[in-house]
Amino acid sequence: MQEFSDRVAVITGAASGIGLGMARAFSARGMKLVLADLDQSALDRAISEFSDAGVQVVGQSCDVSKLDQVEALADKAIGTFGNVHVMCNNAGVGIPTSARNMKLADWKWIIDVDLWGPIYGVKVFLPLIEAAGEGHINATSSMAGLISSQMMGAYNVAKHGVVALMAATERELRSKKSPITASVLCPGPINTNISRNSVEFRPGRSKPKVDGEKSAKMARNIQAGLEQGMDPDEVGELVASAIAENKFWILTHPRWAKGVQNQLDALREDQTLTRA
Ligand SMILES: NC(=O)c1ccc[n+]([C@@H]2O[C@H](COP(=O)([O-])OP(=O)(O)OC[C@H]3O[C@@H](n4cnc5c(N)ncnc54)[C@H](O)[C@@H]3O)[C@@H](O)[C@H]2O)c1
């Protein structure tokens, strides 16, 4: 996609972190914004930031795990601006717990938000972008969508699904020579509020207790790692550039792809998961 000015971008999970970074990068290129999030007060703050700067912006409270709310988001975008050109399925959550011990309610919550959210996003928004005749559909996966680490089972499952969803979508678009393109964002550590927000939005809002101290230690390590991570505004710029350059894979830490190569080597050479 070459032209951003006056085009319309819809972003989920837009009130914080990477989604807010994308909104900043898109508005800097002259786009109109439709910002969606579950957190109304953070969304109100984001809307004020952009409207104060003269950006044409509208917000919508939306839980991406609910199809009717994703449909209402599309109605809001079309009702306000008449078209959608870029859609970023970015909202996501995650908590560290072993695959064995994670509660089924947490499996369902993570897969509903992190995988069904993007599935609903493609289902509802791709036809609208096609009707606009130009544009791009993106979803946020993770390095956890390319390689599965321990203690992040549900997150890995959802994020691998997001990679598969966007790869299938991109191949289908190319096979029919569509002017629309698709991409997947696979970030490494980014300095955002995801750990705090995930505890906040977890159904029941209780702290995850399964796996006891191991989970708690892992959550602390993840948070400490994220605080050293990339600035989410930098990620927004990467996404905007990748869309302009028709890239499919958007990696914030490409050197981490070495882990994917190691796994492929093990698969091909001795069929172990990880080579010694
Ligand atoms: N931060 C990282 O290091 C990192 C790494 C890899 C992938 N990611 C992915 O990046 C995406 C953005 O996360 P972030 O790190 O910016 O976190 P964040 O918590 O700062 O932002 C995520 C936003 O999504 C919103 N949200 C949560 N559940 C929602 C729902 N059901 N419906 C709508 N909105 C909802 C939150 O309110 C929040 O504003 C997620 O998909 C996450 O999995 C993050």
The ligand as a Gaussian input file, in Angstrom:
#p B3LYP/6-31G(d) Opt

LIG

0 1
 N        4.801000      -6.263000      24.747000
 C        5.456000      -7.262000      24.187000
 O        6.619000      -7.526000      24.492000
 C        4.770000      -8.088000      23.116000
 C        5.555000      -9.064000      22.468000
 C        4.960000      -9.841000      21.493000
 C        3.628000      -9.647000      21.139000
 N        2.898000      -8.682000      21.789000
 C        1.499000      -8.510000      21.376000
 O        1.288000      -7.138000      21.064000
 C       -0.091000      -6.840000      21.173000
 C       -0.274000      -5.540000      21.919000
 O        0.156000      -5.720000      23.267000
 P        0.980000      -4.628000      24.090000
 O        2.246000      -5.270000      24.461000
 O        0.967000      -3.336000      23.401000
 O        0.107000      -4.603000      25.443000
 P       -0.784000      -3.474000      26.138000
 O       -1.456000      -4.153000      27.270000
 O        0.043000      -2.272000      26.418000
 O       -1.861000      -3.120000      25.009000
 C       -2.866000      -4.046000      24.664000
 C       -4.216000      -3.353000      24.639000
 O       -5.218000      -4.339000      24.350000
 C       -6.350000      -4.073000      25.152000
 N       -7.155000      -5.298000      25.299000
 C       -6.952000      -6.352000      26.119000
 N       -7.934000      -7.263000      25.942000
 C       -8.780000      -6.756000      24.985000
 C       -9.963000      -7.229000      24.373000
 N      -10.508000      -8.400000      24.723000
 N      -10.548000      -6.454000      23.430000
 C      -10.021000      -5.254000      23.099000
 N       -8.909000      -4.743000      23.653000
 C       -8.285000      -5.491000      24.590000
 C       -5.787000      -3.561000      26.481000
 O       -6.740000      -2.783000      27.179000
 C       -4.595000      -2.731000      25.999000
 O       -4.957000      -1.366000      25.828000
 C       -0.729000      -8.065000      21.836000
 O       -1.372000      -8.851000      20.852000
 C        0.452000      -8.807000      22.421000
 O        0.201000     -10.185000      22.548000
 C        3.447000      -7.908000      22.770000

